[in-house]
Amino acid sequence: MAKKIEKTNENISNLPSEDGNYNLYNIKGDVMYTGEGNIKDRISAHKRDDDKHFTAFTYTLEPSARKRKEIQEKRIKKYKPPLNKQKK
């Protein structure tokens, strides 16, 4: 069962090392990036990347790789995040 968690400025070490989907938001609350994979690893990597400033993130845990890809594709179509490569 997927569980939605909203976080801002959380210590990366407290994030789960489990697979799921996540959104990164700017200060206005716009989705800047949506992704999937290991939550702790992926958000940690984005935090280190100075080009992707984000102030908040949400994530859902989802063990199924197929389901994660489907969720990511739907979010890209819905939010059109500027930091994602748009799928045609």
FENURHU-V970219 format. One record per pair of residues at least 4 apart in sequence whose C-alpha atoms are under 7 Angstrom apart, sorted by sequence separation. I is the first residue (numbers start at 0). GAP is how many residues later the second one is. If there is no record, write none. Layout:
BEGIN
I,GAP ; I,GAP
END
This chain:
BEGIN
24,4 ; 25,4 ; 37,4 ; 38,4 ; 39,4 ; 40,4 ; 41,4 ; 42,4 ; 43,4 ; 44,4 ; 63,4 ; 64,4 ; 65,4 ; 66,4 ; 67,4 ; 68,4 ; 69,4 ; 70,4 ; 71,4 ; 72,4 ; 73,4 ; 74,4 ; 75,4 ; 24,5 ; 25,5 ; 36,5 ; 75,5 ; 24,6 ; 25,6 ; 45,6 ; 61,6 ; 23,7 ; 24,7 ; 22,8 ; 23,8 ; 23,9 ; 22,10 ; 23,10 ; 22,11 ; 21,12 ; 22,12 ; 21,13 ; 20,14 ; 21,14 ; 20,15 ; 19,16 ; 20,16 ; 19,17 ; 18,18 ; 19,18 ; 18,19 ; 19,19 ; 17,20 ; 18,20 ; 16,21 ; 17,21 ; 16,22 ; 15,23 ; 16,23 ; 14,24 ; 15,24 ; 14,25 ; 25,27 ; 26,27 ; 11,28 ; 25,28 ; 26,28 ; 24,29 ; 25,29 ; 23,30 ; 24,30 ; 25,30 ; 24,31 ; 11,32 ; 23,32 ; 24,32 ; 35,32 ; 23,33 ; 22,34 ; 23,34 ; 21,35 ; 22,35 ; 21,36 ; 22,36 ; 35,36 ; 21,37 ; 34,37 ; 20,38 ; 21,38 ; 33,38 ; 19,39 ; 20,39 ; 19,40 ; 20,40 ; 19,41 ; 20,41 ; 33,41 ; 18,42 ; 19,42 ; 33,42 ; 17,43 ; 18,43 ; 19,43 ; 18,44 ; 7,47 ; 8,47 ; 20,47 ; 33,47 ; 7,48 ; 19,48 ; 30,48 ; 32,48 ; 6,49 ; 7,49 ; 31,49 ; 32,49 ; 6,50 ; 30,50 ; 31,50 ; 32,50 ; 33,50 ; 5,51 ; 6,51 ; 20,51 ; 31,51 ; 32,51 ; 5,52 ; 4,53 ; 5,53 ; 3,54 ; 4,54 ; 3,55 ; 4,55 ; 3,56 ; 2,57 ; 1,58 ; 2,58 ; 1,59 ; 1,60
END
